[in-house]
């Protein structure tokens, strides 16, 4: 009989002694079917978890990619603004030197 190994797991031998063979088989068959259902249910949960992990991983990769692109654009803008600031500082120095030269020329005339 293929249910021999299941007897000790759910039903003790003393319980099965007084029961007719047909009922024993029925009980053991119920036990086997329950275990199969449980295995299928567990397999479904396992598959759900793995797809969920994949979905989460894929979602995190998209978030990572978006953040990477945003970071790159911010760095490029930062570089562009630094160059612009450097150019404005040079222009400011040139204007200040011209203003000082003009102020000295006016003060010497007076």
C-alpha positions as CSV (number, residue, x, y, z in Angstrom):
1,X,0.0,0.0,0.0
2,X,1.4,3.4,-0.9
3,X,0.0,5.1,2.2
4,X,2.1,3.2,4.7
5,X,4.5,6.1,5.4
6,X,1.6,8.5,6.1
7,X,0.1,6.5,8.9
8,X,2.4,7.7,11.6
9,X,2.4,11.3,10.5
10,X,-1.2,12.2,11.0
11,X,-3.1,9.4,12.6
12,X,-1.5,7.3,15.4
13,X,-1.6,3.5,15.0
14,X,-4.0,3.1,17.9
15,X,-6.5,5.3,16.1
16,X,-6.3,3.4,12.9
17,X,-6.6,-0.1,14.6
18,X,-10.4,0.0,15.3
19,X,-11.3,1.5,11.9
20,X,-12.4,-0.6,8.9
21,X,-9.9,-0.8,6.0
22,X,-12.1,1.2,3.6
23,X,-12.3,4.1,6.1
24,X,-8.6,3.9,6.7
25,X,-7.9,4.2,3.0
26,X,-10.4,7.1,2.8
27,X,-8.7,8.9,5.7
28,X,-5.2,8.3,4.2
29,X,-6.4,9.4,0.8
30,X,-7.8,12.6,2.3
31,X,-4.4,13.2,3.9
32,X,-2.6,12.7,0.6
33,X,-4.9,15.0,-1.2
34,X,-4.6,17.6,1.5
35,X,-0.8,17.4,1.2
36,X,-1.0,17.8,-2.6
37,X,-3.2,20.8,-2.2
38,X,-0.8,22.3,0.4
39,X,2.1,21.7,-2.0
40,X,0.3,23.3,-4.9
41,X,-0.7,26.3,-2.7
42,X,2.9,26.6,-1.5
43,X,4.2,26.4,-5.0
44,X,1.8,29.2,-6.0
45,X,3.0,31.3,-3.1
46,X,6.6,30.6,-4.1
47,X,5.9,31.6,-7.7
48,X,4.1,34.7,-6.5
49,X,7.1,35.7,-4.3
50,X,9.6,35.1,-7.2
51,X,7.5,37.2,-9.6
52,X,7.1,39.9,-6.9
53,X,10.8,39.9,-6.4
54,X,11.4,40.2,-10.2
55,X,8.8,43.0,-10.3
56,X,10.4,44.9,-7.4
57,X,13.9,44.3,-8.9
58,X,12.7,45.6,-12.3
59,X,11.0,48.6,-10.6
60,X,14.2,49.4,-8.6
61,X,16.2,49.2,-11.8
62,X,13.9,51.7,-13.4
63,X,14.1,54.0,-10.4
64,X,17.9,53.6,-10.4
65,X,18.0,54.5,-14.1
66,X,15.8,57.5,-13.7
67,X,17.9,58.8,-10.8
68,X,21.1,58.1,-12.8
69,X,19.8,60.2,-15.7
70,X,18.6,63.0,-13.4
71,X,22.0,63.0,-11.7
72,X,23.8,63.2,-15.0
73,X,21.7,66.2,-16.2
74,X,22.3,68.0,-12.8
75,X,26.0,67.4,-13.2
76,X,26.0,68.8,-16.7
77,X,24.0,71.8,-15.7
78,X,26.3,72.4,-12.7
79,X,29.3,72.3,-15.1
80,X,27.6,74.7,-17.5
81,X,26.8,77.1,-14.6
82,X,30.3,77.0,-13.3
83,X,31.7,78.0,-16.7
84,X,29.1,80.7,-16.9
85,X,30.1,82.0,-13.4
86,X,33.8,82.0,-14.4
87,X,33.0,84.0,-17.5
88,X,30.9,86.5,-15.5
89,X,33.7,86.9,-12.9
90,X,36.3,87.6,-15.7
91,X,33.8,90.1,-17.2
92,X,33.3,91.7,-13.8
93,X,37.1,92.1,-13.3
94,X,37.5,93.6,-16.7
95,X,34.7,96.1,-16.1
96,X,36.1,97.0,-12.7
97,X,39.5,97.6,-14.1
98,X,38.0,99.9,-16.8
99,X,36.0,101.7,-14.1
100,X,39.1,102.3,-12.0
101,X,41.0,103.5,-15.1
102,X,38.2,105.9,-15.9
103,X,38.1,107.1,-12.3
104,X,41.8,107.7,-12.2
105,X,41.7,109.5,-15.5
106,X,38.9,111.8,-14.3
107,X,40.7,112.4,-11.0
108,X,43.9,113.4,-12.8
109,X,42.1,115.9,-14.9
110,X,40.7,117.7,-12.0
